[in-house]
Amino acid sequence: MGNGKTAVRLRHSIVSLFKWTSDPSLNRTLIGFFKKREIDNSKKFFDWVANQYLDWFYESSSTKVISYFVAILIPFVIWVEKENINTARDVLTVLLERSEAIALISAVTLFFKEARSRKRQAHYSAWQVIDNAVGNPASYARYQALQDLNSDNIKLEGLSSPSAYLPGINLKEAYLVRANLEKSQLMDADLTSAVLSWIDLTDADLTSAILKGAQSYKAILKGVKLANAKLNHSRFNYADFSEGSERSVLDEADFSYADFGKCNFNGASLVGATFYKTYCSANLVNTDLSYARLEDSDFSNADLSQANLDYTEIKNTDFRHADLSHANLRNSSLINVNFENANLSHVDLQGVNLSYVNLTNADLSNAKLDFFIHPNEKPILAKAKNLPSTIKMQIDSRN
């Protein structure tokens, strides 16, 4: 109840003030606002009032704004000097004496009034610099213009700067939807939390780039270089990491906590990459995942046919219904790995300890396994289907 009464008092006081300090259109907006809702939160109320006045301040003409401020200043000056005012002539004398201060305040007001226009002009100039730099790979002016626009939260949607030389550029939280940065040099670039949907980074070099928390949908990353890049906590759905002029290289990249649903890594190199708590229901056909680390991750339904997982460390990872046909898992470390209903036909599992995996209904037709099966592995292999005859004979022999 107390808050409600306070809000009502504020409403009447502010509306009364607006009736003589603002124009009719602003009055109508405010009064309409108060009729529609009660103000229960003073902070939200004053934020709203401030935004209304800022909009009016920047959108109104300079003449109107200065006139209003002078109209407010004159009564204030008269009130301050009221002890020295006895006649109308005294009023004029006081105003003339204070005219310099009034002019200075008006000039400062005008300076702030035109700040938004100056900022817009700076943005237009920055875009012009970027457009003029097309065809000039090493343009420092473009480099700085892109950073300035992004720091002012200007969307870089549709940016076209192919083959640009932009190493180490700071584009944190940049909005690069449908941008064209094909063959650009973005080594060590900071793209933390950037929005990269439909971006074209074909054959771009993002070695050691930071893409933590980046969001992307249907990005074109054919032939991209992302070695040692940080892609943790990112989301790249339907991105294409397949071969461009050369194969994509993502060696030693960090994919921890990332979501790579329906991506295409066909033929990519991910040697030594880290997939920790990663979701990767993707096309990983013929990818090189040797020496990679896959831990607490979800590769269910992924296509890893012909993939190379030689010496890969795989722990607490889900491959249910995944296709690993003709894949190479030779000498890999498998701890608590689920291959239930997976396609493991023609897979190479030589030198692999299968004591800690789930092979229920996994298809092991023509799979390559060690000739002698450890007793711990026999009950696990017995749950698989289409076992090679030599392995099946060893399992049957225990009975």
C-alpha positions as CSV (number, residue, x, y, z in Angstrom):
1,M,0.0,0.0,0.0
2,G,2.8,2.4,0.9
3,N,4.5,1.9,-2.5
4,G,1.2,2.4,-4.3
5,K,0.5,5.7,-2.6
6,T,4.0,6.9,-3.2
7,A,3.7,6.0,-6.9
8,V,0.4,8.0,-7.1
9,R,2.0,11.1,-5.6
10,L,4.9,10.8,-7.9
11,R,2.6,10.5,-10.9
12,H,0.7,13.7,-10.1
13,S,3.9,15.6,-9.3
14,I,5.7,14.6,-12.4
15,V,2.7,15.1,-14.7
16,S,2.2,18.6,-13.2
17,L,5.9,19.4,-13.9
18,F,5.7,18.1,-17.4
19,K,2.8,20.3,-18.2
20,W,4.9,23.4,-18.2
21,T,8.4,22.0,-19.1
22,S,7.7,19.8,-22.1
23,D,5.8,20.0,-25.4
24,P,2.2,18.7,-25.7
25,S,3.2,15.5,-27.6
26,L,5.5,14.4,-24.7
27,N,2.7,15.3,-22.2
28,R,0.3,13.0,-24.0
29,T,2.8,10.2,-24.0
30,L,3.4,10.5,-20.2
31,I,-0.2,10.8,-19.2
32,G,-1.1,7.8,-21.4
33,F,1.6,5.9,-19.7
34,F,0.3,6.6,-16.2
35,K,-3.3,5.8,-17.2
36,K,-2.2,2.3,-18.4
37,R,-0.1,1.2,-15.4
38,E,0.7,2.0,-11.8
39,I,4.3,2.6,-10.9
40,D,5.4,0.2,-8.2
41,N,9.1,0.4,-8.8
42,S,10.6,3.8,-8.4
43,K,13.8,2.9,-10.2
44,K,12.0,1.6,-13.3
45,F,9.8,4.7,-13.2
46,F,12.7,7.2,-13.2
47,D,14.6,5.1,-15.8
48,W,11.5,5.4,-18.1
49,V,11.2,9.1,-17.5
50,A,14.9,9.6,-18.2
51,N,14.6,7.6,-21.5
52,Q,11.6,9.7,-22.5
53,Y,13.4,13.0,-22.0
54,L,16.6,11.7,-23.7
55,D,14.6,10.8,-26.7
56,W,12.9,14.2,-26.8
57,F,16.3,15.9,-26.2
58,Y,18.1,14.2,-29.1
59,E,15.2,14.1,-31.6
60,S,13.9,17.7,-31.1
61,S,15.5,20.6,-33.0
62,S,18.4,22.5,-31.5
63,T,16.3,25.7,-31.4
64,K,13.5,24.1,-29.4
65,V,15.9,22.5,-26.9
66,I,17.9,25.7,-26.3
67,S,14.6,27.7,-26.0
68,Y,13.3,25.3,-23.3
69,F,16.6,25.4,-21.3
70,V,16.7,29.2,-21.4
71,A,13.1,29.4,-20.4
72,I,14.0,27.2,-17.4
73,L,17.2,29.1,-16.6
74,I,15.7,32.6,-16.6
75,P,13.2,31.9,-13.7
76,F,16.0,30.1,-11.8
77,V,18.3,33.1,-12.2
78,I,15.6,35.5,-11.0
79,W,14.9,33.3,-8.0
80,V,18.6,33.2,-7.0
81,E,18.9,37.0,-7.3
82,K,15.5,37.8,-5.9
83,E,17.0,39.9,-3.0
84,N,18.5,42.3,-5.6
85,I,15.4,42.7,-7.6
86,N,12.9,45.4,-6.8
87,T,11.8,46.6,-10.3
88,A,11.5,45.4,-13.8
89,R,14.7,47.2,-14.6
90,D,16.5,45.2,-12.0
91,V,15.3,42.0,-13.7
92,L,16.8,43.1,-17.0
93,T,20.0,44.1,-15.3
94,V,20.3,40.7,-13.6
95,L,19.7,38.9,-16.8
96,L,22.3,40.9,-18.7
97,E,24.8,40.3,-15.9
98,R,24.1,36.6,-16.1
99,S,23.8,36.4,-19.9
100,E,27.4,35.1,-20.3
101,A,26.7,32.2,-17.9
102,I,23.4,31.5,-19.6
103,A,25.1,31.5,-23.0
104,L,27.8,29.1,-21.7
105,I,25.2,26.7,-20.3
106,S,23.3,26.8,-23.6
107,A,26.5,26.1,-25.5
108,V,27.3,23.1,-23.3
109,T,23.7,21.9,-23.8
110,L,24.0,22.2,-27.5
111,F,27.3,20.3,-27.4
112,F,25.6,17.3,-25.7
113,K,22.6,17.7,-28.0
114,E,24.7,17.2,-31.1
115,A,26.7,14.3,-29.6
116,R,24.5,11.7,-31.1
117,S,24.7,13.3,-34.5
118,R,28.5,13.5,-34.3
119,K,28.6,9.8,-33.3
120,R,26.4,8.9,-36.3
121,Q,28.7,10.8,-38.6
122,A,31.7,9.0,-37.2
123,H,29.9,5.7,-37.9
124,Y,29.2,6.7,-41.5
125,S,32.9,7.6,-41.9
126,A,34.0,4.3,-40.4
127,W,31.8,2.3,-42.9
128,Q,33.2,4.4,-45.7
129,V,36.7,3.5,-44.6
130,I,35.7,-0.2,-44.6
131,D,34.1,0.0,-48.0
132,N,37.1,1.8,-49.5
133,A,39.5,-0.8,-48.1
134,V,38.0,-3.7,-50.1
135,G,40.9,-5.1,-52.2
136,N,43.5,-3.8,-49.8
137,P,44.3,-6.7,-47.4
138,A,46.5,-4.7,-44.9
139,S,44.4,-1.7,-44.1
140,Y,45.0,-0.4,-40.6
141,A,42.2,2.2,-41.1
142,R,39.7,-0.7,-41.7
143,Y,41.1,-2.6,-38.7
144,Q,40.5,0.4,-36.4
145,A,37.1,1.2,-38.0
146,L,35.8,-2.3,-37.3
147,Q,36.9,-2.2,-33.7
148,D,35.4,1.3,-33.2
149,L,32.1,0.3,-34.7
150,N,31.9,-2.8,-32.6
151,S,32.9,-1.0,-29.4
152,D,29.9,1.3,-30.1
153,N,27.6,-1.8,-30.4
154,I,27.1,-1.2,-34.1
155,K,26.0,-4.4,-35.8
156,L,28.5,-5.6,-38.5
157,E,25.8,-7.5,-40.3
158,G,26.6,-8.0,-44.0
159,L,30.2,-6.9,-43.6
160,S,32.1,-7.7,-46.8
161,S,35.9,-7.7,-46.3
162,P,37.3,-10.8,-48.0
163,S,41.0,-11.4,-47.7
164,A,41.3,-8.8,-44.9
165,Y,44.4,-8.9,-42.7
166,L,43.0,-8.6,-39.2
167,P,45.3,-10.4,-36.7
168,G,44.5,-9.9,-33.0
169,I,41.4,-7.8,-33.8
170,N,39.0,-7.3,-30.9
171,L,35.5,-8.1,-32.0
172,K,34.0,-9.3,-28.7
173,E,30.2,-9.8,-29.0
174,A,30.3,-8.6,-32.6
175,Y,27.2,-9.2,-34.7
176,L,28.6,-10.6,-37.9
177,V,25.6,-12.3,-39.4
178,R,26.0,-12.9,-43.1
179,A,29.4,-11.3,-43.1
180,N,31.9,-12.2,-45.8
181,L,35.4,-12.7,-44.4
182,E,36.5,-15.4,-46.8
183,K,40.3,-16.0,-46.8
184,S,40.8,-13.4,-44.1
185,Q,43.7,-13.5,-41.6
186,L,42.1,-13.5,-38.1
187,M,44.9,-15.1,-36.1
188,D,44.5,-14.5,-32.4
189,A,41.3,-12.5,-33.0
190,D,39.0,-12.1,-30.0
191,L,35.4,-13.2,-31.1
192,T,34.1,-14.0,-27.6
193,S,30.3,-14.3,-27.6
194,A,30.2,-13.1,-31.3
195,V,27.1,-13.9,-33.4
196,L,28.4,-15.7,-36.6
197,S,25.3,-17.1,-38.2
198,W,25.6,-17.5,-42.0
199,I,29.1,-16.0,-41.9
200,D,31.5,-17.0,-44.7
201,L,34.9,-17.8,-43.4
202,T,36.0,-20.1,-46.2
203,D,39.8,-20.7,-46.1
204,A,40.1,-18.1,-43.3
205,D,42.9,-18.3,-40.8
206,L,41.7,-18.2,-37.2
207,T,44.6,-19.9,-35.6
208,S,44.6,-19.4,-31.8
209,A,41.4,-17.2,-32.1
210,I,39.1,-16.9,-29.1
211,L,35.5,-17.9,-29.9
212,K,34.3,-18.7,-26.4
213,G,30.5,-18.5,-26.2
214,A,30.2,-17.7,-29.9
215,Q,26.8,-18.4,-31.5
216,S,26.5,-19.6,-35.1
217,Y,23.9,-21.2,-37.4
218,K,24.9,-22.5,-40.9
219,A,28.3,-20.8,-40.9
220,I,30.5,-21.6,-43.9
221,L,33.9,-22.6,-42.5
222,K,35.3,-24.7,-45.3
223,G,39.1,-25.0,-45.2
224,V,39.2,-22.9,-42.0
225,K,42.3,-22.9,-39.8
226,L,41.3,-23.0,-36.1
227,A,44.3,-24.7,-34.6
228,N,44.6,-24.0,-30.9
229,A,41.4,-22.0,-31.0
230,K,39.2,-21.6,-28.0
231,L,35.6,-22.7,-28.9
232,N,34.5,-23.7,-25.4
233,H,30.9,-22.9,-24.5
234,S,30.2,-22.0,-28.2
235,R,27.3,-23.2,-30.3
236,F,27.8,-24.0,-34.0
237,N,24.7,-25.7,-35.4
238,Y,24.8,-26.8,-39.1
239,A,28.2,-25.2,-39.6
240,D,30.3,-26.6,-42.5
241,F,33.9,-27.3,-41.5
242,S,34.5,-29.5,-44.6
243,E,37.3,-29.1,-47.1
244,G,37.8,-25.8,-48.9
245,S,40.9,-25.2,-51.0
246,E,42.6,-27.3,-48.3
247,R,41.3,-29.4,-45.5
248,S,40.1,-27.6,-42.3
249,V,42.6,-27.7,-39.5
250,L,41.3,-27.6,-35.9
251,D,44.2,-29.3,-34.2
252,E,44.5,-28.8,-30.4
253,A,41.3,-26.7,-30.5
254,D,39.2,-26.6,-27.3
255,F,35.5,-27.6,-27.8
256,S,34.7,-28.0,-24.1
257,Y,31.0,-27.5,-23.2
258,A,30.3,-26.7,-26.9
259,D,27.3,-27.6,-29.0
260,F,28.1,-28.8,-32.6
261,G,24.8,-30.3,-33.6
262,K,24.5,-31.3,-37.3
263,C,27.9,-29.8,-38.2
264,N,29.9,-31.1,-41.1
265,F,33.6,-31.9,-40.3
266,N,34.1,-34.1,-43.3
267,G,37.8,-34.6,-43.8
268,A,38.8,-32.1,-41.1
269,S,41.9,-32.4,-38.9
270,L,41.1,-32.4,-35.2
271,V,44.4,-33.9,-34.0
272,G,44.7,-33.4,-30.2
273,A,41.4,-31.5,-29.9
274,T,39.6,-31.4,-26.6
275,F,35.9,-32.4,-26.5
276,Y,34.9,-32.1,-22.8
277,K,31.2,-32.2,-22.0
278,T,30.5,-31.5,-25.7
279,Y,27.5,-32.3,-27.8
280,C,28.6,-33.2,-31.3
281,S,25.9,-35.0,-33.2
282,A,27.7,-34.1,-36.4
283,N,29.1,-35.3,-39.7
284,L,32.7,-36.4,-38.8
285,V,33.3,-38.5,-41.8
286,N,37.0,-39.1,-42.5
287,T,38.0,-36.7,-39.8
288,D,41.4,-37.0,-38.0
289,L,40.7,-37.2,-34.3
290,S,44.0,-38.9,-33.4
291,Y,45.4,-38.0,-30.0
292,A,42.2,-36.0,-29.2
293,R,40.5,-36.0,-25.9
294,L,36.8,-36.9,-25.8
295,E,35.4,-36.8,-22.2
296,D,31.9,-36.7,-20.8
297,S,30.7,-35.9,-24.3
298,D,27.7,-36.8,-26.5
299,F,28.5,-38.2,-30.0
300,S,25.2,-40.1,-30.2
301,N,23.9,-40.4,-33.8
302,A,27.2,-38.8,-35.1
303,D,28.7,-40.0,-38.4
304,L,32.3,-41.0,-37.7
305,S,32.7,-43.4,-40.6
306,Q,36.3,-43.6,-41.8
307,A,37.4,-41.3,-38.9
308,N,40.8,-41.7,-37.4
309,L,40.8,-42.0,-33.6
310,D,44.2,-43.5,-33.3
311,Y,45.6,-43.0,-29.7
312,T,42.5,-41.0,-28.8
313,E,41.5,-40.7,-25.2
314,I,37.8,-41.4,-24.8
315,K,36.1,-41.4,-21.4
316,N,32.5,-41.3,-20.2
317,T,31.3,-40.6,-23.8
318,D,28.1,-41.6,-25.6
319,F,28.3,-43.1,-29.1
320,R,24.8,-44.7,-29.1
321,H,23.5,-45.1,-32.7
322,A,26.7,-43.5,-34.1
323,D,28.2,-44.7,-37.3
324,L,31.9,-45.6,-36.8
325,S,32.1,-48.0,-39.8
326,H,35.7,-48.3,-41.2
327,A,36.9,-46.0,-38.4
328,N,40.3,-46.4,-36.8
329,L,40.3,-46.7,-33.0
330,R,43.6,-48.6,-32.9
331,N,45.4,-48.0,-29.6
332,S,42.7,-45.7,-28.3
333,S,41.8,-45.5,-24.6
334,L,38.1,-46.4,-24.0
335,I,36.8,-45.9,-20.4
336,N,33.1,-46.1,-19.7
337,V,32.2,-45.6,-23.4
338,N,28.7,-46.4,-24.7
339,F,28.6,-48.0,-28.2
340,E,25.0,-49.3,-27.8
341,N,23.4,-49.9,-31.2
342,A,26.4,-48.2,-32.9
343,N,27.7,-49.3,-36.4
344,L,31.2,-50.6,-35.8
345,S,31.5,-52.6,-39.0
346,H,35.0,-52.8,-40.3
347,V,36.2,-50.7,-37.4
348,D,39.8,-51.2,-36.2
349,L,39.9,-51.9,-32.5
350,Q,43.3,-53.6,-32.3
351,G,45.2,-52.7,-29.2
352,V,42.1,-51.5,-27.5
353,N,40.9,-52.6,-24.0
354,L,37.2,-53.3,-24.3
355,S,36.7,-54.1,-20.6
356,Y,35.0,-50.7,-19.9
357,V,32.6,-50.3,-22.9
358,N,29.0,-51.0,-23.7
359,L,28.7,-53.0,-27.0
360,T,25.0,-54.0,-26.6
361,N,23.6,-54.6,-30.1
362,A,26.6,-52.9,-31.7
363,D,27.4,-54.1,-35.2
364,L,30.9,-55.6,-35.3
365,S,30.8,-57.3,-38.6
366,N,34.2,-57.5,-40.2
367,A,35.7,-55.5,-37.3
368,K,39.4,-55.9,-36.5
369,L,40.1,-57.0,-33.0
370,D,43.0,-58.5,-31.2
371,F,43.2,-62.3,-31.9
372,F,43.2,-63.2,-28.2
373,I,40.3,-61.8,-26.2
374,H,40.8,-61.1,-22.5
375,P,38.3,-62.9,-20.2
376,N,36.9,-59.5,-19.1
377,E,36.0,-58.6,-22.6
378,K,34.1,-61.8,-23.5
379,P,30.8,-61.0,-21.7
380,I,30.9,-57.5,-23.2
381,L,31.5,-58.7,-26.8
382,A,28.8,-61.3,-26.3
383,K,26.2,-58.6,-26.3
384,A,27.3,-57.3,-29.7
385,K,26.1,-58.7,-33.0
386,N,27.8,-59.9,-36.2
387,L,31.0,-60.8,-34.4
388,P,34.0,-62.0,-36.5
389,S,34.0,-65.8,-36.4
390,T,37.4,-66.1,-34.6
391,I,36.1,-63.9,-31.8
392,K,32.7,-65.7,-31.6
393,M,34.6,-69.0,-31.2
394,Q,36.5,-67.7,-28.3
395,I,33.4,-66.5,-26.6
396,D,31.5,-69.7,-27.2
397,S,34.5,-71.7,-25.9
398,R,34.1,-70.4,-22.4
399,N,30.9,-72.5,-22.1
